[in-house]
Amino acid sequence: MKLRNCYLLLLVLLLTTSLLSAQKTKASNDELMGWFREARFGMFIHFGASTSEDYLVAGLNKTERYENSVKNFNPVDFDAKEWVRIAKDAGMKYIVFTTKHHDGFCKWDSKLTDWDVMDATPFKRDIVGELATACKEAGIELGFYYSIADWHHPEYDATYSNRQGYHFNPNSEADITKYMDFMYGQIKELCENYQPKLFWFDGSAGFRNKNRKRLLGQQEMMDLLNSYGAISNSRLGDDDTLDYVNYLSMGDNMTPSGNIGVDFESAQTMNDNWHFTAGDDNWKSAATMLKKLTNIAGNGGNYLLNVGPNSKGVIPSASKERLKIMGNWLQKNGKAIYGTKAGPYPYEFNWGSITQRTEGDITTLYLNVVDWPKEGVFKLYGLNNKVEKVSLLASGNTLSYKTKFNGGAGVNVISIDVPKKAPDSYVSVIELKIEGAPKMDQTFLQQQDGTVILDAFRATVHDKEIVANKPLRPLDQRLFTVMKKGKGIMPARGMTVELNKEGEALSWDFRILKPGTYKVAVLSSVSEHDKWKSEGSMRVTVAGQSVENKLIEQERWDNERMATEMKSSVSFLGKIKINTLGMQTLSLEVTSGFNSFIPNIINVQLLPMDN
């Protein structure tokens, strides 16, 4: 059996690692990340024995279901070249494949375990090897998902599990250090045999205690990966602050609301599941996913879009149809995505996003417009550069424009004459060439439709009592995926903010360009299956007026930050009138506390009532 000899092999592998690493010149982070920043769009593939129908058989316990699935795993229609073709036709530049998920089943010919596709299944083909070859032939970069948690390995102590109750046969005498040797050995094996460019770690929730986290050897792992030219995501020990790893993995299906200032990737599903699930027909539209792609790129990140092949190894037709639409759009508009940087405005637009690239003294801004202006004029606020040219990206047609300074608001306005009908049925791109690096107003600006959106994650925090050394904005705490307890107002899941105690408040400075009457809406994050149970009250003060009300849910909107499971609970506090152009300050204060129910605030919106 392989397991009897694996630890001797592991010792040899690990002893040579430091020697090999020393012989290689360590690449800089910019060199390692170059291809990733260029790519912007990738395919996530969740595929394994859990896709098998045996996994769903009633009357079996978890262990029996998983083991039956592996013993019967036989994806006879698996074709690595077809998977890669679908990704390439979609405009995707890299693939991340689940080499080993939480069940521990390995989809390559591992010399360190028999729990792999070659020894435990009738299929007996190296899926990872075939995929690596197909990617190399097609010029697609390949990355590996690898679960740190392993519900099958006898030395994985179940107390370190990311989910309780899922281990096949928990071993009370398991030695987690032996499992770590096994894991490092497998990572080295994957690097040596298949030359991946990325490792997508997952399942390290059981190591969040700082004493346990040391067992992961984050620096040692990064030295190993980088020596092979591979990068790592932040789920290697939930490293949101990027102390060790190369880039941030957002929470599942999570999109940041603006530029967070770091390299990141947003992994999202097309429906409600990662692996193939029969009957899950809750597919997102191609329009929704193209909006996600342009917004994520506009914030400086990558969109990793998941497919789940069925038990035969075939990617569902619903996925292929949507990917084909996205690929067609990218053929015409890819310049607005590939190799671009985050736009110059750090917050969100409700009309779309901006990406940019610089060539010499000219910067090109790509205005990725989802909500096309029906009146035939697109207005961009706050850009203070000389405009060289404006055109439609797909057609090259030149657009006329004029620039005017709004003295009352203190902001520059570029008005672009556009067709009244959107040129593209999904996302229309305006190419705006300017002189030099973009100089854009960094305050919250009123949107061109008159709406004001004030992001809670970027608010100034006002605790009941001052907390020493605490950042004034939740964003600056760098807690994006794993929350921590702290004093006063704290960040919450989905880049929201907990606000529940009387006297706590958030405030924002913003710029008004259109005076008028506004409905005041407070948006909070809520699970789509939960009822809103608020019992407290809040007050908004702006322009010398205040409106106060209980935080009662009156509408439920899609949550733009979370692609599945979560919604936006909308509470209208009242209406206010703003007569003065220019800078304003708005505060949101808790006036009566929330006891058992703590609202997670997404943003405050001022919705124009004069339109």
N, C-alpha and C positions, 0 to 999 in steps of 0.2 A: 504493500500500500504506500501511496505517496506520502501520506501523513506521517508515517514512521521515519521517513528520511528527510522531511522538509526542514526541520530545525537545523540540521547539519548544513544543508544547502543555504539556509537563511544566514547562518553565521558567516559562511564564505562570501556570500553576496554583500553583506553589510560591512565586512572588513575591507572589502575592495572599494567601497563607495567613496570613502574620504580620499583614498589615493587617486582614484579616477577624477574626482572633483578637483583635486589640486592641480591635475595636469591640464585642466581646461581653463580658458580665460573666461572669467565671469562677465556675462553681458550686462549692460546697464538696463535699468527698468524701461527706459524709452526704447531701447533696441528690442527687448523682449515683447513689449506691448505694441510695437509698430503695426504688425499685421492685424491685431485685434481692433485697434483704433481705425484702421482702414476699412475693416469688414462691415461693421454696424448691423449686420443681419445674419443670423445663424439658425440652424435647425437643431432642435433638441429631439432625441429619439428615445422614448421609454419603451423598452422591449425586453421581455424575459419570460420565464416560466409562469409567472403570475398572470400572463395573458391567456394561458391555456384554459380550456373549458373545465378541466379537472379542478381548477382552483375554486370553481363555483359549486362543486358537488355537495349536496346537503348530506348530513349525517356523519361527516368527518370532522375531526378536530383540526386546529390550525396546522399542526405538524403533518398530519396525514394529507391535508389538502396541498400543502406546499410540496411535499415529497412526491406525491402522485403527479403533480404538475411537472416537476423536473423529470421524473422517469418517463413521462409521456410527451415531453417537449420535442416537437418534430415539425418545425416551420418549413414544410416542403417547398413552398413558393418563395422563400427568401431569395432575393437577388440584390446583392450589395450595389451593383451598378445601377439598378433601377432606382434604389433609394437615392443614390448620389445624383442621378439624372434629375429626379424630381426636385431635389434641393437646388441644383444649379439652375434649372429652368425657372425656379422661383426667385432667383437673384440672391440666394443665400451664399455666403462666402465660407462658412465653416459648419461643421456638424459636431455635436456633442452626443456621445452614445453611452448608454448605461451599461458599462462593463460589469459592474457588480452593484446590485441594489441592496436594500436592507436584508433581503432573504439570503444574501451571501452567495447566491448562484452566479458563477463566473461564465461569461460568454466567450472565453478564449481558452486555449490549451495551456492552463497553468500547471507548472511543475510542482506547485506547493500545496495543491489540494486535489482531491478526486471529485469535489462538488463543482464540476465544470461541464461544459457542453460536450467535451470529448469523452469523458469517462462516465457521466451519469445519465446521458440521454441517448436515444436512438439516432439523433440527428448527426452527431459526430463530425461536425464541420466547425472550423474556427471562424466564428462570425466576426470577431474583432479583426482578425487577420484579413479576411476578405473585404471588409469595409475599409481597412487601411489601404489596401491595394487600389480599390476603386477610387478612393479620395485622391490618392497620389496621381493616378492617371488623369483625373478630371481637374486637377489643380485646386481642390477643395481642402482647406485645413481641417484636421481632425482633433477633437478633444475627447477626454474620457470622464464621464460621471463615475465616481467611486464612492460608495457608501462607507463611512467610517464605522457606523453601527453594523453589526453582523449577527443576525438572529440564529444562525446555524453553527457558527464556529464554536467548538467546545471550550476554547479559552477566552471567549468574549463574555466577561462578567455581566450578567443581566442587569446589575445595578447601574451600569453605565449606559443602559439602553436609551434610545431616543423616544421609544414608546414602550410602556409597560404591558406585559402580558402577551407579547408577540414572539418570544423566544420559543424555538422548537422544543428543546430539552435543556432547560437551564442547568448549568453545572455549578454546584455550590462551591467547588474547589477550583473554579476557573482562575487563571492567572492573566490579568489584563496585559501585563508586560510581555508575555509570550505572544499574545495576539498582536501587540504593536510591532513585534519583530516580524510576524507574519505579514502584516499590512505593509510595512516598509519593503519587505521582500517582493510583494506583489507589485507595488508601485515601480520598483526598480525593474522588475520583469517586463512590465508594460512599456516602460521607457526604452529598454534595450530592444525589445522585439518589434515595436510598432511606431516609435518616434512621434508621440503625440505632441501637439503644441499647447495643450491646455489640460489641466485637471480641475474637475468640477466636483469638489468634495461636498458631502451632505451627511446628515445624521450625527452631528457632534454635540447634540443637546446634552448628552450625559456627561460632558466634560466642561460644563460652564463654571463649575467651582474652580477657583484659581489653582488649587493644589492638584486637581485632576487634569486641568488643562496642560500642565507641564508634561504629562505623559504623551501628549501629541507631538511634542518636539517641533513646534512650529518653525523655528529658525532652521533646525536640521532638515526638515522636510523641504523648506523653500530652497535651501542650498542644493539639495539633491535635485529637485525639479528644474531649477534654473540652470544647473550644470548641464542638463540635457536640452536646454532651450525651451522648456515648458513653463507656463505661467499657472497661477492658482487663483481660484476665487476665494472669497472671504469666509466661506463656511468651514474652512480649516480652523476650527476654534472660534467661530463667530467673531472674526477680526474686523468689525465695522470701521475701526479707526485706521485700518491698513498699516498696522505696525510691522507686519511680517509679509503679508500677501500682496499680490499685484493689483487686484481690482475687487470692487464691492459687488456681491450678489444681493440684489434687492430681495425682499420677501416674496414668496410665491405669488405670481400674478399681480405684482405691485409695480406701479409706475410713479416715479417721483413727480412732484408738481412743478418743478423748476430745476434750474441748474444747481446741483449739490456740490459741485467743485471737485469731483473725483471721477476716475474711470469706473463705470458701473455697467452691469448687465441686468436686464429684466427678463426673467424666464416666465413664459406664460403659456397656458393651454389654449387650444382652439375651442374646446367644449368645456365640460366640467371635470374631466379626469386626465391624468397624465398617461396611464397605461390604457390600452384599448378596453373599452367597457361597452358591451352590447346594450343597446337601448339608450345610450347617451347621445341624443340628437340635439342637444342645446348648443348648436354651433354658432360661433360668432361670425358675423358677416365679414367679407373681404374689406368692406368700407371701414368697419371698426378696427380691423387689424392694420390697415394702412394708416389710419389715424394714430394708432399706437406707435407704429414704426416711425412716423415723422415726428411725433412728440418726444419719443425716447431719444432719437438722434438729435433733436433740437435741444435736449438737455445734456448732450454729450455722452450718451450711452449706447449700448448694443441691445437689440431685440432678439431674444432667443426663443423662437416659436416652436412649440412642441407638436410632434405627431406620435401617435401610438399605433404601430402596426398590429394587425390581428394575429391570431395563433398560427396562421399559415405564413406569416411574415409579410403581409401585404398592407401597405398604407391605405387607409380608407379613401374612397372616392371623394367624400365630402372635403377631406383635407386637401387632396390633389386639386380639386376644382378651385378652392380658395387660393392656394399657392400659385396656381397658374395666373390668376388675375393679378396677384401681387407682382409676379414676375413680369407680366406685360407692362404694368405701371412703371416698374424699375427700369425696364428697357428704355423708356422715354424720359424718365426723371431721376435716374440713378445718380447723376451729378449732385443732386440735392441731398444725397444720403452718404454714399461711399466716401470715406476719407475726410468727411466734414468735421467741424468742431461745433460745440454748443453755441447757440446764438448769443448775441451781446446783451439781451435782456434777461435778467436772472429769474423772472417769475413766469407765470403761465399766461398765455393768451387764450381767449375763448374762441378765437377764429382759426387757430392752428398753431404753427411753430415757426421758428427761424433756425436755419443751419447756416454755416459760413465756411469759406475757405479763402486763403490769401495766396496770391501769386504776385510777387514783386511788390509794387506800391498799390496794387488794386486788391480790394477785398470784395468778394461776391457774397451777398446775402441771398439766401433762398427762402422766400416767404411761402411756406407750405400751407396753403389756404384750404381749410375744410369747409368753413362757413363762408361761401362766396358772397360778396355784397351785391344785392339785387339792384341797387340804384346805379351801378356802373362806376362807382368810385371807391377805391381801396385807400384807407388812410393809415399811415404808419406814424405813430407819435414818438417823439423823444430822440430821434436820430440826428446827430449834429455833424454830418460829413457832407462833403460835396458829392453830389450824385453824378456819375459818369454816363450811365445808361440803365434803362429799365426795359425788360422784355419778358415774354412768356417763355419758360424754359423749353417746353416740349416742341413748340412751333418755331421759336426764334423771333416771332413777331414783336416789333418794337412798340412800346407803350409810351404815351405822353404823360407828363407829370408836372407838378409845380410844388415848390417849397415855400412855406410861409411860417414866420414866427408868430405864435399866439402870445402876445404880450401879457394878456390878462392871466393866462394859465402858466406863462413862463416856460413854454415848451415849443419845440419845432414840430411842424406838421408837414409830412410829405403826402400829397394827394395824387394818386395814380389813376388815370382813366383806364378802366378795364371793360371787357365785354360784359353785358348784362347777364348773359348765360355763362355759367362756369365752363371753361374749356375742357375740364376733365370731370367725369362723373364721380370720382372718388376724392382726389386731392389735386388741386391746380397749383402749379408752382410759378411764382413771379421771381425772375432773376434780377436782382438789384445790385449793380456794380457801383462801388463808392471808392473815393480816394482815401488811402491810408487805413489804419486800424479803426474799427468802428468805435465811435464815442456816443454812447446812448445813455439816456437818463436812467439811473439805477433806483429810482423810487417807484412805488406802486403807481401805475398809470391807469386812468380810466380806459376801458376798452372802447373800440370804435363804435360799438352798438350802445354805448352809454352805461354799461354795467361796470361796477367796481367789484373786484374780487380780491379779498385780503386773506392771504394764506396764514392759518394759525401757526404753522411750523416755522414761519419767518416773522412772527410777531415779536414785539418786545414784551417780556414777561414781567408782571408786577405781583410778586408774592406778598402774602399778608405780612411776613417778616423777611427782611433782607437775608439772603443766604450767601455767605462769603464765598468768593471765587466761582460762583455759578454763572455760566454764560447768560447773557441777556436774551438770546434767542434760542428756542429749542433746537433749531438747525445746528447751532454751534456746539451742541453736546455730542454730535456725531453718533446718535443712537437711531439707526435706521431699521434694523431687523430684530434685534434682541433688546427688549426693554429692561431697564434697571430701576430699582426703587431709589427715591431721593427725596429731599425736602422740597416742599412747595409744588409749584406747577412743573409737571414732567412730560416729556414726549411719550406718546402712546403708539400702538400698532397702526401701521398704514400712514406714517408721517402725520399723525394727528396730535392733539394736545389735550391732556386731562385738565378739566376745569370744573371744580365741583364745590369748593369751599367759599362761604360768604366772604367777600372782600378780595378774593383773587381776581386778577384782571389781565387782559391782553390789550395792547395798543399798536396802532399802525399810523404812519404818515403816508399820505397818498396825494395825488395831483388830480384835480377836477378840470375838465375841459368843457363840459356841458352842464350848466346849472339846471336844476329841476327838482321834481319830487320823486322820492325813491322809497320803495318798499324794502324794509330791513329784514334780511333772511340770515338765520344762523344754521349752518349745515353741520351735522354730526354723523359719525360713522356708526352703522348698525348692521348686524347680520341680517341677511335677507329673510331668515326664518324667525327672527325674534320680534317681539312686540316692543314698541317704545314705552319705557316705564319711567319717564321723567317726573320728578315732583318739585324741582327747584325753579328759580326764576333768574333771568339775566337782564341787564340793562345796557343799551348802546347809547353812547353820547358822541355827537359830532355836530359841528357848526353851531354850537350853543344850544342844541336841543337834545333831549333824551327820550327814548322809548323803552319801556320796561314791560315784560310779560313772562308768563310761565313758558318753559321750553317744551311746548306741546307739539307733537308731530302733526303737521297739516298736509304735507305732501312727502312722497318718497321718490327720489331721483336715482339714476345710475351713479355709482361712485367711480369717478374717472381714475382714481388712484388704485383701485382694486378690481381686477377684471372678473373675478368670480366671488361669490359668497357674501360680499359686503355691498351695502347700499348707503345712500345719503338720506338721512332723516332731515327734513326741512321744517324749521320753525320760523314763523313770521312774527316779529316782535311789534311791528307797527310801521308807520311811515314818517319820513323826515323830509325837509326841504333844504336844499343847499343853493344859495343864491350867488355865492362868491366863487369865482374861478381861482385856480391856483392850489397851493398846498393846504391840506386839511389834516386833522388828527382825529381818529376814531378810536374809542375804547369800548371793550366788551367786559362787563363786570358781573360777577355772581352776586346777586342781591339776597337770595335765600338759598341755603345749601342743599346739595343733593346727598342723600344718605346712602342707601344701598346701591343706587344706580349712579354711575359716574359717566357723564357725557364726554366723548372724545371729539373735540371740535376739529372740523376740517377747515372751514373758512367762514368769514362773514361776507355776504354779498349785498350790495346796494343795487336793486333792480329798478330801472327807470320806469316811471308810470306815465310819462308825458308822450311816449311814442305812440 
